[in-house]
């Protein structure tokens, strides 16, 4: 049911650019992707906050719908891990995953057991472990029966989490609007963290390549494990049935990002679209939206084909794009993990 509804919503989202874009790729990415994306994230988390205050029951249809809308908005900008998202560990407070040591469950279990009053004050809540906050903490509270007692406290925790997310995304969007975007458009000025335009292009290109790497190696690689030992419970957001959807949304955002960066290189735009079309086709063949069927050989191979199609974009198209832009991917936060 969720898969079909999600697919319908996905089709309604703004389509990525399919043709060559204006010659300035920096302005295109900032003005057409980044600023609207973080505004959408702020708006959707504010709506989630409103829904939680109105009805904090974990099975509330309105609350769950608002959660998915906000999560969609996050995934569409989740590869933009620089600047305002990284200040004060904001991105981690929204998305503490992968959680290789089970800290999210441990944090929430501790809060529920102690009925910690810190959740009653936004400033105190913001000092709690980031592992128990954000989209993944909320997922446990909404979709795992083990995190619903005591009911009154669980309800208050849902509300506190939603409000914290709204505050965090509001701060991110505000920072982008109040200076960081201008700093990318005007490098070398006193208020810009970038010395020149090449550094800005490098930042945007690195976000593109790192996004591809994370989707392939982590969103797909973790649940795939090996053919002999798949690990479906390591999939992202499997409790809420979002694992495949997050891959699809990340591909959508990365396609738009890559096409905007390609600017006035029509051959690159065409090649990028062909690569992402192949990945989308591979994704459409996956049957379980939570990757829960990976122990089946055919299901594993279908998911691995999706991973391979993303890796092909990484190896060929991103390299061609980097050459056209005159940059290399460079070091990123995933290197050495």
Buried (B, 14 or more C-beta within 10 A) or exposed (E): EBBEEBBEBEEEBEEBBEEBBEEBBBBBBBBBBBBEBBBBBBBBBBBBBBBBEEBBBBEBEBBBBBBBBBBBBBBBBBBBBBBBBBEEEBBBBBBBBBBEEEBBBBBBBEBBEEEBEBBEEEEEBBEBBBBBBBBBBBBBBBBBEEBBEEEEBBBBBBBBBBBBBBBBBBBBBBBBBEBBBBBBBBBEEEEBBBEEBEBBBBBBBBBBBBBBBBBBBBBBBBBBBEEEEBBBEBBBBBBBBBBBBBBBBBBBBBBBBBBBBBBEBEEBBBBBBEBBEBBBEBBEEBBBBBBBBBEEEEBBBBBBBBBBBBBBBBEEBBBBBBEBBEBEBEEBEEEEE
